[in-house]
Amino acid sequence: MARHPYLRLGILAGLPLPGLIALSTMSWAAAPPIPVDYLTGPGPVAMATDDLTGDGVGDLAVTNTGNNTLSVLIGKGDGTFRPPLIYPTGSGPSGVRAKDLDGDGRMDLAVTNRYDDTVMVYLGFGDGRFRFPVPYLAGSGPAGLRVEDLSGDDVPDLAVSNGFDGTISLLLGNGDGTFQLPVPYVSGPSPSSLGVGDFTGDGISDLAVANTANGTVSVFLSNGDGTLRGPQVYVTGPGPSGVTVGKMNGDDTNDLVVANAGNATVSVLLGNGDGTFQPPITTFSGPGASGVETGEFNGDGERDVAVANQGNQTVSVLLGDGNGRLEPPKVYVVGPGPSAVKAGNFRANEDDRDDIAVTNSRGATVSVLLNRSGDCPP
């Protein structure tokens, strides 16, 4: 169905439509990328694109707010995906992250549930299947989620942003897939997305939180003992709805990248290496900018940025220049209500250029754009 100068195709229940294979082999240098849709569940809002089976190929784990489920789509290694395996969640599943939580070498999942104030842990069997979830209390209205070692003990911890009470919750891991009681920290009004990275060079991960209601991001630095200090607050743009971390100017220091829904922009805040950040460098991205991700999309060795634009059903790709600035966006049509955007490698034996996956929150699909040519990134 033509809705744009770019052709759009779909896959339902993992079965390609006729002619897809021939069309999808075209180089991006010759034609724009063709988004391919896969069924998930109604109202998909968040996604992880990690390798859940250990075969070196990215898979998809998607939270569906429309029916309170988690969909797991295993990659076949050729850029296509199997029909979803469905798991129950709590009420209003929002964030999802993948990590080995119990130290057995197999990938596990964690999911935040906005309307029952929990984060659920799904321990994995290593083949893309997961055990029945175990819930843990977070704060009020948990949304954003990160799973990282925040205490320096080489054990993953859970960090959750709580949109209804203006806090983040830190749940320290025990190393066996279980977690301690949440410790709250005041962040800012309507905290949404979380970013994680070492901002001080001490080898321990720190946190950044987008505060949607006041146009700021709050930065919490780790003390190395499972506690956080801060926040330090930085102005971004109006309505920041997504934040991620990447090295945007080649100085080996982590920077912040923020999507601002209020003015259709993306802001880059370069890190100083001591836990502080410079004023934002802002570039137009697209209306209703929501999810944001860094990746390597054109093979030049510099970090690039992808942004999901809910306002016009597109994803924007902004190439990095290696100095912290972004080129004007290249825009690609996806599904209705794009929310989360993630980079991943969905094909075996491919180079380091990333593919893109986008959740379509006003539908029941995820759109996948395969990177076919460094001359025309997704």
C-alpha positions, 0 to 999 in steps of 0.5 A: 500500500503506497502511503509515501514516496517509499514503498511499504510492505508488511509481514503478518504472523512471520509470513512474508507477503508475495514478492517481498524477498525480491524487493528486499534485496535492493541496495539502499543506494538504489532505492529507499529501505522497505520497512517490513512489519511483524505482528506483536500485540496491540499497543507495542511501546517498548522493545529490546533487540538483544541476542536472546538465544546465543546465536549472535543474531538480534531478537525482539522483545516487545511490551504490548500495552493493549493486552498486557503481554510481552512478545518475543520474536526470534530472529532467523539470521536473515533479517526476518523473524519467527512468529511471537511467543507471548508472555503475560505481564502486569498492567500497562507494560512499558519498559523492557530490557535484556540482560543475564540477571542470574549469572548462568550465561543465558539472557533474561528479561525485565519489564516495568508495569506502569499501572501496578507499580512493579518490575517483573523479571523473566529468567531465560532458558537460553533458547528464546523461552522464559520462565513465569515472571517474578514481580518486584515493587518499584515506585508509582507509575514505573516506565523507563528501565535500565539493567546495569551494574550500578554498584561496582560488584559485577552484578546487574541492578535495576533502575526504574523511572516512576512517572507518577511520583517523580522518582527513580527506584534502584533495585540492587541485584543479588546475582541470582536473578533476585533483587533487593527492595527499591531505594527511591531518589527524587528525579524531576516531574514526569520522569520517563526514559533512562540512559546509562553510562560511565560519566566520570571514568571510574568504571561504574555506570551512572544514570540520566533521566528525561523529565518530560514535564519540565524540559530537563534531564537529571544526572545521578552519579554512582558512589560505587556502593549501590547508592547514587548522588545527585541529581544534577539537572540540565536543560534539554528541550521541551517535552523530553521523552527519550534519552540515551548515551553514546560517544558522539565526538570521539573523545571516549567520554559518554554523551547524552542524546535526548529526543524532545517531543515538544519541539521536534528536535534531538539534543546532544549534551557533550560530556566533560568526563567528570560527570558534568555536561555542556549545553545542548546542541539541538537539531530538528528531527521530526514531529512528536520525537519520542524514542531515541537510539544511537547506532552505526548506520553508515560505516564511517566509525562515528555514532549516528542517531535514530529518532521515532516521530509519533507526529508523522509516522516516521523514523529519522536518521541523523548522521553524526559528524564526529564532533557532537553535531548531527546532519539534517535527518533522513526520514523513513515511513514506518507504522502508526504511532512509532514510539521506541526505536532500537538499533540491532544486527538482525542478520548473521555474518553482516558487518557492523552497520546497524539495522533499525526496529521501531514499535508502532504503538497505535497498531500491533506491529514492529517495523524492521528496516534492514541496512543494505548499503552504507551509501543510504543509511536506514 
